[in-house]
Amino acid sequence: MLNKVPEVTIWFWIIKILCTTVGESFADWINMNLGVGLLNTALIFTGALAAVLAWQLSASRYVPFVYWLTVVVVSVTGTLYTDILTDSQGVPLALSSSVFAGVLALVFGIWYVRERTLSVHSISTRPRELFYWLAVLVTFALGTATGDWTLELTGWTAGVSVLLPLGLIAAVIVGWRLGANAVLSFWLAYILTRPLGANLGDWLGSPSGDGGLGLGTALTSAIFLVAILATVVYLTRSHSDVIEAQEPTRTPRTPSPARERGMLAYYAVVAVAATALLAWANHQPHAAASEEDTPAPVAGHINSQEATSPFPPADIAKFRTITADTLAKVNSGDQRAATSRVTDLETAWDEDQSTLEPKSEKAWGFLDGEIDQVLKAVRAPHPDKATEADALNTLLTSLGGTT
């Protein structure tokens, strides 16, 4: 069997970032618009992953369309697994990041002990290919968790947060050019492309009030899917990402062991610097803390008519339905379903911010503050049913519903 992974060129990294970006935005769009819920969406994509992975494994050589389709589906699935732990199970991002890091280390350890190499240029046997795709899946889950954890720690907007993984990838490139181990450098960059792509997708799709460009998840997904398709078509025609079997004389650059050890120290310094930056940002006043500790910047209470009349009735009815559904799940004791359903409320509200807020900043800010209280209550590490019901009933009343 020939090598099943494309040549790692600039094209590889371009399409990899495209895939990571479309993965999160497309999953969010399906979860919100099809109304199937987070868990069901994950089950759908797990089935899709099994199908496309079987197709990829059955191929006798690298086929651009099949390979990159698998990467896209893996990116969506890995993201959903992290979202389920965070949104449905209430697992702290620090814990999920640590768990996924440990799982990835275990996968790499078993892979290396069995095959004596982690190089993607040696994916020429079935066991190595299985190890490769398992590692890729875990890197997507890990990258999503660490990316979201970064936002939680710092309160940065998605646009600003893009700079951290971008800077770290640049540092990895510098390290590789100066003699760092090529396999280690590859996997470090591979992991970092996930938070880069996810933050890029959030930046493009988020409402302008949240620091985004307001394109929405549907348009963002469409743009990146078209870009992926165009790139795959180009690679299929040009074969610029194919490792030629007739190049046995090509020998990779092999830095001295002393140089590789020195560059390990360089990577350690970069890691310490990134950690220090995150710790510093965490101790600065930022929006995340303000949103959790204080209500929206609107003085006084307004009645249901004042809160809803500026907005289209269809939009208010949508928010009211989701709120009522969440309340019913809380009352029935199904916390997992309530946490999943409240995510639909958050997503729908954020999607409509760019059109609703200009109609009445006062009414929008008032409802936004009540929705924040609902999210805080339902997603608490140890949810209190009475607190959840109180927040949901308050929002439902403001939306013109009955409690």
Solvent accessible surface area in square Angstrom, and as a share of the most:
residue,aa,sasa,rsa
1,M,98,0.44
2,L,104,0.52
3,N,29,0.15
4,K,0,0.00
5,V,3,0.02
6,P,1,0.01
7,E,27,0.12
8,V,40,0.23
9,T,42,0.25
10,I,116,0.59
11,W,81,0.28
12,F,2,0.01
13,W,55,0.19
14,I,71,0.36
15,I,0,0.00
16,K,1,0.01
17,I,43,0.22
18,L,25,0.12
19,C,0,0.00
20,T,0,0.00
21,T,0,0.00
22,V,0,0.00
23,G,0,0.00
24,E,17,0.08
25,S,5,0.03
26,F,56,0.23
27,A,1,0.01
28,D,46,0.24
29,W,84,0.29
30,I,17,0.08
31,N,11,0.06
32,M,46,0.20
33,N,75,0.39
34,L,103,0.51
35,G,51,0.49
36,V,47,0.27
37,G,16,0.15
38,L,5,0.03
39,L,81,0.40
40,N,76,0.39
41,T,0,0.00
42,A,3,0.02
43,L,111,0.55
44,I,93,0.47
45,F,17,0.07
46,T,54,0.31
47,G,43,0.42
48,A,37,0.29
49,L,18,0.09
50,A,64,0.50
51,A,65,0.50
52,V,18,0.10
53,L,38,0.19
54,A,59,0.46
55,W,124,0.44
56,Q,2,0.01
57,L,27,0.13
58,S,84,0.54
59,A,18,0.14
60,S,82,0.53
61,R,134,0.49
62,Y,15,0.06
63,V,43,0.25
64,P,12,0.08
65,F,98,0.41
66,V,6,0.04
67,Y,1,0.00
68,W,3,0.01
69,L,54,0.27
70,T,0,0.00
71,V,0,0.00
72,V,17,0.09
73,V,11,0.07
74,V,3,0.02
75,S,0,0.00
76,V,0,0.00
77,T,0,0.00
78,G,0,0.00
79,T,1,0.00
80,L,2,0.01
81,Y,69,0.26
82,T,0,0.00
83,D,26,0.13
84,I,25,0.13
85,L,57,0.28
86,T,38,0.22
87,D,25,0.13
88,S,10,0.06
89,Q,78,0.34
90,G,33,0.31
91,V,34,0.19
92,P,77,0.48
93,L,13,0.07
94,A,40,0.31
95,L,96,0.48
96,S,1,0.01
97,S,5,0.03
98,S,71,0.46
99,V,76,0.44
100,F,27,0.11
101,A,46,0.35
102,G,40,0.39
103,V,59,0.34
104,L,9,0.04
105,A,65,0.51
106,L,112,0.56
107,V,10,0.06
108,F,34,0.14
109,G,34,0.33
110,I,90,0.46
111,W,1,0.00
112,Y,95,0.36
113,V,109,0.63
114,R,146,0.53
115,E,26,0.12
116,R,155,0.57
117,T,32,0.18
118,L,34,0.17
119,S,25,0.16
120,V,7,0.04
121,H,85,0.38
122,S,25,0.16
123,I,0,0.00
124,S,40,0.26
125,T,56,0.32
126,R,109,0.40
127,P,41,0.26
128,R,51,0.19
129,E,0,0.00
130,L,84,0.42
131,F,34,0.14
132,Y,1,0.00
133,W,8,0.03
134,L,83,0.41
135,A,0,0.00
136,V,0,0.00
137,L,34,0.17
138,V,12,0.07
139,T,2,0.01
140,F,1,0.00
141,A,3,0.02
142,L,14,0.07
143,G,0,0.00
144,T,2,0.01
145,A,0,0.00
146,T,43,0.25
147,G,5,0.05
148,D,41,0.21
149,W,80,0.28
150,T,17,0.10
151,L,41,0.21
152,E,99,0.44
153,L,42,0.21
154,T,2,0.01
155,G,17,0.16
156,W,58,0.20
157,T,58,0.34
158,A,11,0.09
159,G,21,0.20
160,V,74,0.42
161,S,1,0.00
162,V,17,0.10
163,L,115,0.57
164,L,27,0.13
165,P,6,0.04
166,L,89,0.44
167,G,41,0.39
168,L,35,0.18
169,I,22,0.11
170,A,51,0.40
171,A,19,0.15
172,V,10,0.06
173,I,92,0.46
174,V,72,0.41
175,G,0,0.00
176,W,90,0.32
177,R,168,0.61
178,L,91,0.45
179,G,3,0.02
180,A,1,0.01
181,N,54,0.28
182,A,51,0.40
183,V,47,0.27
184,L,62,0.31
185,S,4,0.03
186,F,20,0.08
187,W,10,0.03
188,L,56,0.28
189,A,8,0.06
190,Y,2,0.01
191,I,32,0.16
192,L,32,0.16
193,T,2,0.01
194,R,1,0.00
195,P,12,0.08
196,L,8,0.04
197,G,0,0.00
198,A,5,0.04
199,N,5,0.03
200,L,40,0.20
201,G,4,0.04
202,D,38,0.20
203,W,86,0.30
204,L,25,0.12
205,G,11,0.10
206,S,27,0.18
207,P,11,0.07
208,S,79,0.51
209,G,55,0.53
210,D,67,0.35
211,G,34,0.32
212,G,9,0.09
213,L,94,0.47
214,G,35,0.34
215,L,66,0.33
216,G,14,0.14
217,T,17,0.10
218,A,51,0.40
219,L,89,0.44
220,T,0,0.00
221,S,5,0.03
222,A,47,0.37
223,I,78,0.40
224,F,17,0.07
225,L,67,0.33
226,V,100,0.58
227,A,34,0.26
228,I,13,0.07
229,L,100,0.50
230,A,62,0.48
231,T,15,0.09
232,V,8,0.05
233,V,75,0.43
234,Y,96,0.36
235,L,1,0.01
236,T,65,0.38
237,R,193,0.70
238,S,48,0.31
239,H,112,0.50
240,S,49,0.32
241,D,1,0.01
242,V,51,0.29
243,I,43,0.22
244,E,68,0.31
245,A,83,0.65
246,Q,133,0.59
247,E,72,0.32
248,P,113,0.71
249,T,122,0.71
250,R,125,0.46
251,T,111,0.64
252,P,108,0.68
253,R,116,0.42
254,T,112,0.65
255,P,31,0.20
256,S,61,0.39
257,P,92,0.58
258,A,64,0.50
259,R,125,0.46
260,E,45,0.20
261,R,152,0.55
262,G,40,0.38
263,M,17,0.08
264,L,94,0.47
265,A,57,0.44
266,Y,58,0.22
267,Y,22,0.08
268,A,55,0.43
269,V,99,0.57
270,V,31,0.18
271,A,58,0.45
272,V,102,0.59
273,A,58,0.45
274,A,16,0.12
275,T,87,0.51
276,A,57,0.44
277,L,74,0.37
278,L,36,0.18
279,A,49,0.38
280,W,151,0.53
281,A,4,0.03
282,N,58,0.30
283,H,148,0.66
284,Q,66,0.29
285,P,132,0.83
286,H,32,0.14
287,A,56,0.44
288,A,31,0.24
289,A,42,0.33
290,S,59,0.38
291,E,99,0.44
292,E,102,0.46
293,D,110,0.57
294,T,72,0.42
295,P,103,0.65
296,A,18,0.14
297,P,137,0.86
298,V,38,0.22
299,A,96,0.74
300,G,61,0.59
301,H,140,0.62
302,I,9,0.05
303,N,81,0.42
304,S,35,0.23
305,Q,125,0.56
306,E,88,0.40
307,A,0,0.00
308,T,22,0.13
309,S,67,0.43
310,P,46,0.29
311,F,8,0.03
312,P,51,0.32
313,P,114,0.72
314,A,78,0.61
315,D,31,0.16
316,I,7,0.04
317,A,37,0.29
318,K,78,0.33
319,F,0,0.00
320,R,77,0.28
321,T,75,0.44
322,I,13,0.07
323,T,0,0.00
324,A,42,0.32
325,D,49,0.25
326,T,0,0.00
327,L,18,0.09
328,A,59,0.46
329,K,64,0.27
330,V,4,0.02
331,N,81,0.41
332,S,87,0.56
333,G,57,0.55
334,D,67,0.35
335,Q,56,0.25
336,R,129,0.47
337,A,27,0.21
338,A,0,0.00
339,T,6,0.04
340,S,15,0.10
341,R,50,0.18
342,V,0,0.00
343,T,14,0.08
344,D,10,0.05
345,L,0,0.00
346,E,48,0.21
347,T,29,0.17
348,A,5,0.04
349,W,4,0.02
350,D,49,0.25
351,E,51,0.23
352,D,25,0.13
353,Q,8,0.03
354,S,55,0.36
355,T,84,0.49
356,L,1,0.00
357,E,49,0.22
358,P,101,0.64
359,K,108,0.46
360,S,26,0.17
361,E,127,0.57
362,K,113,0.48
363,A,2,0.02
364,W,27,0.10
365,G,6,0.06
366,F,20,0.08
367,L,0,0.00
368,D,28,0.15
369,G,8,0.07
370,E,21,0.09
371,I,4,0.02
372,D,40,0.21
373,Q,77,0.34
374,V,0,0.00
375,L,21,0.11
376,K,108,0.46
377,A,10,0.07
378,V,1,0.01
379,R,74,0.27
380,A,30,0.23
381,P,107,0.67
382,H,168,0.75
383,P,51,0.32
384,D,75,0.39
385,K,104,0.44
386,A,73,0.56
387,T,73,0.42
388,E,2,0.01
389,A,19,0.15
390,D,95,0.49
391,A,15,0.12
392,L,0,0.00
393,N,48,0.25
394,T,61,0.36
395,L,0,0.00
396,L,8,0.04
397,T,74,0.43
398,S,6,0.04
399,L,2,0.01
400,G,47,0.46
401,G,19,0.18
402,T,126,0.73
403,T,110,0.64
